[in-house]
Amino acid sequence: MQKELDNLKDVMNIEKKNLEMAFYECDKFNTMCYEKDVELKVFEKIHEELKAR
């Protein structure tokens, strides 16, 4: 019984680390998307300014 509990505890710890890594990757992806969105807005503004000339 104790061995089964220990195995379950190990599995839960592994899954917790996997979940933490997934959250980290999601945050990293969101940051990258935000940065690309900012770049796109800058280029759109430059494009509009060039068209206005």
PyMOL Python script that loads the backbone (N, CA, C, O; Angstrom):
from pymol import cmd

cmd.read_pdbstr("""\
ATOM      1  N   MET A   1       0.828  -1.205   0.000  1.00  0.00           N
ATOM      2  CA  MET A   1       0.000   0.000   0.000  1.00  0.00           C
ATOM      3  C   MET A   1       0.867   1.262   0.000  1.00  0.00           C
ATOM      4  O   MET A   1       0.599   2.193  -0.759  1.00  0.00           O
ATOM      5  N   GLN A   2       1.885   1.300   0.830  1.00  0.00           N
ATOM      6  CA  GLN A   2       2.758   2.478   0.909  1.00  0.00           C
ATOM      7  C   GLN A   2       3.487   2.694  -0.410  1.00  0.00           C
ATOM      8  O   GLN A   2       3.660   3.829  -0.853  1.00  0.00           O
ATOM      9  N   LYS A   3       3.916   1.595  -1.038  1.00  0.00           N
ATOM     10  CA  LYS A   3       4.616   1.715  -2.318  1.00  0.00           C
ATOM     11  C   LYS A   3       3.698   2.316  -3.377  1.00  0.00           C
ATOM     12  O   LYS A   3       4.139   3.130  -4.188  1.00  0.00           O
ATOM     13  N   GLU A   4       2.433   1.924  -3.375  1.00  0.00           N
ATOM     14  CA  GLU A   4       1.472   2.476  -4.327  1.00  0.00           C
ATOM     15  C   GLU A   4       1.270   3.970  -4.097  1.00  0.00           C
ATOM     16  O   GLU A   4       1.181   4.753  -5.044  1.00  0.00           O
ATOM     17  N   LEU A   5       1.199   4.351  -2.823  1.00  0.00           N
ATOM     18  CA  LEU A   5       1.058   5.779  -2.500  1.00  0.00           C
ATOM     19  C   LEU A   5       2.288   6.573  -2.931  1.00  0.00           C
ATOM     20  O   LEU A   5       2.174   7.682  -3.452  1.00  0.00           O
ATOM     21  N   ASP A   6       3.457   5.993  -2.709  1.00  0.00           N
ATOM     22  CA  ASP A   6       4.693   6.654  -3.123  1.00  0.00           C
ATOM     23  C   ASP A   6       4.744   6.806  -4.646  1.00  0.00           C
ATOM     24  O   ASP A   6       5.168   7.841  -5.161  1.00  0.00           O
ATOM     25  N   ASN A   7       4.310   5.766  -5.358  1.00  0.00           N
ATOM     26  CA  ASN A   7       4.285   5.841  -6.825  1.00  0.00           C
ATOM     27  C   ASN A   7       3.319   6.924  -7.296  1.00  0.00           C
ATOM     28  O   ASN A   7       3.630   7.683  -8.213  1.00  0.00           O
ATOM     29  N   LEU A   8       2.155   6.994  -6.671  1.00  0.00           N
ATOM     30  CA  LEU A   8       1.181   8.032  -7.027  1.00  0.00           C
ATOM     31  C   LEU A   8       1.742   9.427  -6.742  1.00  0.00           C
ATOM     32  O   LEU A   8       1.533  10.361  -7.516  1.00  0.00           O
ATOM     33  N   LYS A   9       2.447   9.552  -5.633  1.00  0.00           N
ATOM     34  CA  LYS A   9       3.060  10.830  -5.276  1.00  0.00           C
ATOM     35  C   LYS A   9       4.094  11.231  -6.327  1.00  0.00           C
ATOM     36  O   LYS A   9       4.167  12.395  -6.722  1.00  0.00           O
ATOM     37  N   ASP A  10       4.894  10.260  -6.779  1.00  0.00           N
ATOM     38  CA  ASP A  10       5.891  10.533  -7.820  1.00  0.00           C
ATOM     39  C   ASP A  10       5.219  10.966  -9.125  1.00  0.00           C
ATOM     40  O   ASP A  10       5.653  11.917  -9.776  1.00  0.00           O
ATOM     41  N   VAL A  11       4.156  10.253  -9.493  1.00  0.00           N
ATOM     42  CA  VAL A  11       3.435  10.594 -10.723  1.00  0.00           C
ATOM     43  C   VAL A  11       2.853  11.996 -10.604  1.00  0.00           C
ATOM     44  O   VAL A  11       2.917  12.774 -11.556  1.00  0.00           O
ATOM     45  N   MET A  12       2.296  12.323  -9.467  1.00  0.00           N
ATOM     46  CA  MET A  12       1.717  13.662  -9.280  1.00  0.00           C
ATOM     47  C   MET A  12       2.793  14.736  -9.352  1.00  0.00           C
ATOM     48  O   MET A  12       2.555  15.807  -9.910  1.00  0.00           O
ATOM     49  N   ASN A  13       3.969  14.471  -8.799  1.00  0.00           N
ATOM     50  CA  ASN A  13       5.060  15.445  -8.875  1.00  0.00           C
ATOM     51  C   ASN A  13       5.507  15.653 -10.319  1.00  0.00           C
ATOM     52  O   ASN A  13       5.787  16.779 -10.731  1.00  0.00           O
ATOM     53  N   ILE A  14       5.573  14.563 -11.085  1.00  0.00           N
ATOM     54  CA  ILE A  14       5.944  14.678 -12.493  1.00  0.00           C
ATOM     55  C   ILE A  14       4.898  15.488 -13.244  1.00  0.00           C
ATOM     56  O   ILE A  14       5.246  16.364 -14.035  1.00  0.00           O
ATOM     57  N   GLU A  15       3.634  15.208 -13.010  1.00  0.00           N
ATOM     58  CA  GLU A  15       2.566  15.941 -13.684  1.00  0.00           C
ATOM     59  C   GLU A  15       2.561  17.414 -13.279  1.00  0.00           C
ATOM     60  O   GLU A  15       2.269  18.287 -14.096  1.00  0.00           O
ATOM     61  N   LYS A  16       2.885  17.683 -12.023  1.00  0.00           N
ATOM     62  CA  LYS A  16       2.963  19.082 -11.564  1.00  0.00           C
ATOM     63  C   LYS A  16       4.063  19.816 -12.317  1.00  0.00           C
ATOM     64  O   LYS A  16       3.872  20.960 -12.730  1.00  0.00           O
ATOM     65  N   LYS A  17       5.217  19.169 -12.501  1.00  0.00           N
ATOM     66  CA  LYS A  17       6.311  19.795 -13.244  1.00  0.00           C
ATOM     67  C   LYS A  17       5.925  19.990 -14.708  1.00  0.00           C
ATOM     68  O   LYS A  17       6.262  21.010 -15.308  1.00  0.00           O
ATOM     69  N   ASN A  18       5.219  19.018 -15.284  1.00  0.00           N
ATOM     70  CA  ASN A  18       4.759  19.158 -16.668  1.00  0.00           C
ATOM     71  C   ASN A  18       3.804  20.335 -16.803  1.00  0.00           C
ATOM     72  O   ASN A  18       3.882  21.094 -17.769  1.00  0.00           O
ATOM     73  N   LEU A  19       2.913  20.487 -15.846  1.00  0.00           N
ATOM     74  CA  LEU A  19       1.964  21.596 -15.866  1.00  0.00           C
ATOM     75  C   LEU A  19       2.683  22.939 -15.713  1.00  0.00           C
ATOM     76  O   LEU A  19       2.349  23.908 -16.395  1.00  0.00           O
ATOM     77  N   GLU A  20       3.662  22.992 -14.823  1.00  0.00           N
ATOM     78  CA  GLU A  20       4.441  24.216 -14.658  1.00  0.00           C
ATOM     79  C   GLU A  20       5.154  24.583 -15.954  1.00  0.00           C
ATOM     80  O   GLU A  20       5.217  25.754 -16.328  1.00  0.00           O
ATOM     81  N   MET A  21       5.694  23.566 -16.640  1.00  0.00           N
ATOM     82  CA  MET A  21       6.382  23.816 -17.905  1.00  0.00           C
ATOM     83  C   MET A  21       5.394  24.297 -18.962  1.00  0.00           C
ATOM     84  O   MET A  21       5.725  25.173 -19.761  1.00  0.00           O
ATOM     85  N   ALA A  22       4.207  23.747 -18.978  1.00  0.00           N
ATOM     86  CA  ALA A  22       3.184  24.182 -19.933  1.00  0.00           C
ATOM     87  C   ALA A  22       2.798  25.637 -19.683  1.00  0.00           C
ATOM     88  O   ALA A  22       2.643  26.406 -20.632  1.00  0.00           O
ATOM     89  N   PHE A  23       2.639  26.024 -18.414  1.00  0.00           N
ATOM     90  CA  PHE A  23       2.325  27.420 -18.093  1.00  0.00           C
ATOM     91  C   PHE A  23       3.464  28.337 -18.525  1.00  0.00           C
ATOM     92  O   PHE A  23       3.226  29.421 -19.058  1.00  0.00           O
ATOM     93  N   TYR A  24       4.696  27.902 -18.294  1.00  0.00           N
ATOM     94  CA  TYR A  24       5.860  28.694 -18.698  1.00  0.00           C
ATOM     95  C   TYR A  24       5.870  28.890 -20.214  1.00  0.00           C
ATOM     96  O   TYR A  24       6.065  30.006 -20.697  1.00  0.00           O
ATOM     97  N   GLU A  25       5.660  27.805 -20.964  1.00  0.00           N
ATOM     98  CA  GLU A  25       5.654  27.885 -22.419  1.00  0.00           C
ATOM     99  C   GLU A  25       4.515  28.778 -22.915  1.00  0.00           C
ATOM    100  O   GLU A  25       4.685  29.532 -23.874  1.00  0.00           O
ATOM    101  N   CYS A  26       3.371  28.693 -22.270  1.00  0.00           N
ATOM    102  CA  CYS A  26       2.225  29.527 -22.641  1.00  0.00           C
ATOM    103  C   CYS A  26       2.546  31.008 -22.405  1.00  0.00           C
ATOM    104  O   CYS A  26       2.251  31.850 -23.253  1.00  0.00           O
ATOM    105  N   ASP A  27       3.143  31.318 -21.266  1.00  0.00           N
ATOM    106  CA  ASP A  27       3.531  32.706 -20.976  1.00  0.00           C
ATOM    107  C   ASP A  27       4.547  33.213 -21.994  1.00  0.00           C
ATOM    108  O   ASP A  27       4.467  34.352 -22.455  1.00  0.00           O
ATOM    109  N   LYS A  28       5.507  32.350 -22.339  1.00  0.00           N
ATOM    110  CA  LYS A  28       6.522  32.720 -23.311  1.00  0.00           C
ATOM    111  C   LYS A  28       5.879  32.994 -24.678  1.00  0.00           C
ATOM    112  O   LYS A  28       6.236  33.959 -25.354  1.00  0.00           O
ATOM    113  N   PHE A  29       4.946  32.156 -25.071  1.00  0.00           N
ATOM    114  CA  PHE A  29       4.247  32.340 -26.343  1.00  0.00           C
ATOM    115  C   PHE A  29       3.423  33.629 -26.326  1.00  0.00           C
ATOM    116  O   PHE A  29       3.415  34.372 -27.307  1.00  0.00           O
ATOM    117  N   ASN A  30       2.730  33.897 -25.217  1.00  0.00           N
ATOM    118  CA  ASN A  30       1.932  35.126 -25.108  1.00  0.00           C
ATOM    119  C   ASN A  30       2.815  36.361 -25.205  1.00  0.00           C
ATOM    120  O   ASN A  30       2.442  37.345 -25.844  1.00  0.00           O
ATOM    121  N   THR A  31       3.981  36.314 -24.575  1.00  0.00           N
ATOM    122  CA  THR A  31       4.920  37.432 -24.637  1.00  0.00           C
ATOM    123  C   THR A  31       5.398  37.648 -26.062  1.00  0.00           C
ATOM    124  O   THR A  31       5.474  38.780 -26.539  1.00  0.00           O
ATOM    125  N   MET A  32       5.719  36.556 -26.737  1.00  0.00           N
ATOM    126  CA  MET A  32       6.181  36.646 -28.113  1.00  0.00           C
ATOM    127  C   MET A  32       5.083  37.233 -29.012  1.00  0.00           C
ATOM    128  O   MET A  32       5.371  38.064 -29.874  1.00  0.00           O
ATOM    129  N   CYS A  33       3.851  36.814 -28.819  1.00  0.00           N
ATOM    130  CA  CYS A  33       2.737  37.357 -29.602  1.00  0.00           C
ATOM    131  C   CYS A  33       2.550  38.840 -29.336  1.00  0.00           C
ATOM    132  O   CYS A  33       2.315  39.613 -30.265  1.00  0.00           O
ATOM    133  N   TYR A  34       2.653  39.242 -28.079  1.00  0.00           N
ATOM    134  CA  TYR A  34       2.518  40.654 -27.731  1.00  0.00           C
ATOM    135  C   TYR A  34       3.603  41.480 -28.423  1.00  0.00           C
ATOM    136  O   TYR A  34       3.327  42.541 -28.983  1.00  0.00           O
ATOM    137  N   GLU A  35       4.849  40.976 -28.378  1.00  0.00           N
ATOM    138  CA  GLU A  35       5.950  41.697 -29.009  1.00  0.00           C
ATOM    139  C   GLU A  35       5.737  41.828 -30.513  1.00  0.00           C
ATOM    140  O   GLU A  35       5.991  42.886 -31.089  1.00  0.00           O
ATOM    141  N   LYS A  36       5.274  40.764 -31.143  1.00  0.00           N
ATOM    142  CA  LYS A  36       5.015  40.806 -32.588  1.00  0.00           C
ATOM    143  C   LYS A  36       3.865  41.763 -32.901  1.00  0.00           C
ATOM    144  O   LYS A  36       3.892  42.448 -33.923  1.00  0.00           O
ATOM    145  N   ASP A  37       2.871  41.814 -32.040  1.00  0.00           N
ATOM    146  CA  ASP A  37       1.754  42.731 -32.228  1.00  0.00           C
ATOM    147  C   ASP A  37       2.238  44.178 -32.167  1.00  0.00           C
ATOM    148  O   ASP A  37       1.808  45.014 -32.962  1.00  0.00           O
ATOM    149  N   VAL A  38       3.124  44.469 -31.232  1.00  0.00           N
ATOM    150  CA  VAL A  38       3.675  45.825 -31.113  1.00  0.00           C
ATOM    151  C   VAL A  38       4.461  46.170 -32.373  1.00  0.00           C
ATOM    152  O   VAL A  38       4.324  47.267 -32.915  1.00  0.00           O
ATOM    153  N   GLU A  39       5.287  45.229 -32.840  1.00  0.00           N
ATOM    154  CA  GLU A  39       6.052  45.473 -34.072  1.00  0.00           C
ATOM    155  C   GLU A  39       5.114  45.732 -35.251  1.00  0.00           C
ATOM    156  O   GLU A  39       5.343  46.648 -36.041  1.00  0.00           O
ATOM    157  N   LEU A  40       4.081  44.942 -35.367  1.00  0.00           N
ATOM    158  CA  LEU A  40       3.128  45.094 -36.468  1.00  0.00           C
ATOM    159  C   LEU A  40       2.474  46.472 -36.429  1.00  0.00           C
ATOM    160  O   LEU A  40       2.310  47.110 -37.469  1.00  0.00           O
ATOM    161  N   LYS A  41       2.104  46.929 -35.252  1.00  0.00           N
ATOM    162  CA  LYS A  41       1.471  48.243 -35.137  1.00  0.00           C
ATOM    163  C   LYS A  41       2.436  49.360 -35.542  1.00  0.00           C
ATOM    164  O   LYS A  41       2.030  50.347 -36.156  1.00  0.00           O
ATOM    165  N   VAL A  42       3.704  49.200 -35.197  1.00  0.00           N
ATOM    166  CA  VAL A  42       4.706  50.195 -35.594  1.00  0.00           C
ATOM    167  C   VAL A  42       4.816  50.232 -37.114  1.00  0.00           C
ATOM    168  O   VAL A  42       4.820  51.303 -37.721  1.00  0.00           O
ATOM    169  N   PHE A  43       4.905  49.052 -37.719  1.00  0.00           N
ATOM    170  CA  PHE A  43       5.018  49.005 -39.181  1.00  0.00           C
ATOM    171  C   PHE A  43       3.757  49.513 -39.865  1.00  0.00           C
ATOM    172  O   PHE A  43       3.839  50.152 -40.915  1.00  0.00           O
ATOM    173  N   GLU A  44       2.610  49.243 -39.293  1.00  0.00           N
ATOM    174  CA  GLU A  44       1.365  49.776 -39.865  1.00  0.00           C
ATOM    175  C   GLU A  44       1.362  51.293 -39.823  1.00  0.00           C
ATOM    176  O   GLU A  44       0.941  51.947 -40.776  1.00  0.00           O
ATOM    177  N   LYS A  45       1.833  51.851 -38.712  1.00  0.00           N
ATOM    178  CA  LYS A  45       1.882  53.312 -38.591  1.00  0.00           C
ATOM    179  C   LYS A  45       2.848  53.903 -39.614  1.00  0.00           C
ATOM    180  O   LYS A  45       2.542  54.908 -40.255  1.00  0.00           O
ATOM    181  N   ILE A  46       4.008  53.281 -39.762  1.00  0.00           N
ATOM    182  CA  ILE A  46       4.986  53.759 -40.749  1.00  0.00           C
ATOM    183  C   ILE A  46       4.389  53.668 -42.143  1.00  0.00           C
ATOM    184  O   ILE A  46       4.524  54.593 -42.944  1.00  0.00           O
ATOM    185  N   HIS A  47       3.739  52.570 -42.430  1.00  0.00           N
ATOM    186  CA  HIS A  47       3.112  52.378 -43.747  1.00  0.00           C
ATOM    187  C   HIS A  47       2.081  53.461 -44.020  1.00  0.00           C
ATOM    188  O   HIS A  47       2.048  54.034 -45.109  1.00  0.00           O
ATOM    189  N   GLU A  48       1.243  53.740 -43.038  1.00  0.00           N
ATOM    190  CA  GLU A  48       0.216  54.786 -43.210  1.00  0.00           C
ATOM    191  C   GLU A  48       0.850  56.146 -43.425  1.00  0.00           C
ATOM    192  O   GLU A  48       0.358  56.939 -44.227  1.00  0.00           O
ATOM    193  N   GLU A  49       1.943  56.427 -42.715  1.00  0.00           N
ATOM    194  CA  GLU A  49       2.628  57.711 -42.880  1.00  0.00           C
ATOM    195  C   GLU A  49       3.244  57.836 -44.267  1.00  0.00           C
ATOM    196  O   GLU A  49       3.222  58.910 -44.868  1.00  0.00           O
ATOM    197  N   LEU A  50       3.789  56.739 -44.771  1.00  0.00           N
ATOM    198  CA  LEU A  50       4.377  56.765 -46.109  1.00  0.00           C
ATOM    199  C   LEU A  50       3.314  56.910 -47.181  1.00  0.00           C
ATOM    200  O   LEU A  50       3.544  57.577 -48.189  1.00  0.00           O
ATOM    201  N   LYS A  51       2.164  56.301 -46.985  1.00  0.00           N
ATOM    202  CA  LYS A  51       1.070  56.436 -47.940  1.00  0.00           C
ATOM    203  C   LYS A  51       0.537  57.864 -47.981  1.00  0.00           C
ATOM    204  O   LYS A  51       0.073  58.334 -49.020  1.00  0.00           O
ATOM    205  N   ALA A  52       0.607  58.547 -46.846  1.00  0.00           N
ATOM    206  CA  ALA A  52       0.047  59.898 -46.748  1.00  0.00           C
ATOM    207  C   ALA A  52       0.914  60.916 -47.488  1.00  0.00           C
ATOM    208  O   ALA A  52       0.454  62.023 -47.768  1.00  0.00           O
ATOM    209  N   ARG A  53       2.132  60.570 -47.802  1.00  0.00           N
ATOM    210  CA  ARG A  53       3.038  61.528 -48.473  1.00  0.00           C
ATOM    211  C   ARG A  53       2.718  61.700 -49.912  1.00  0.00           C
ATOM    212  O   ARG A  53       3.386  62.467 -50.606  1.00  0.00           O
TER     213      ARG A  53
END
""", "prot")
cmd.dss("prot")
cmd.show_as("cartoon", "prot")
cmd.util.cbc("prot")
cmd.orient("prot")
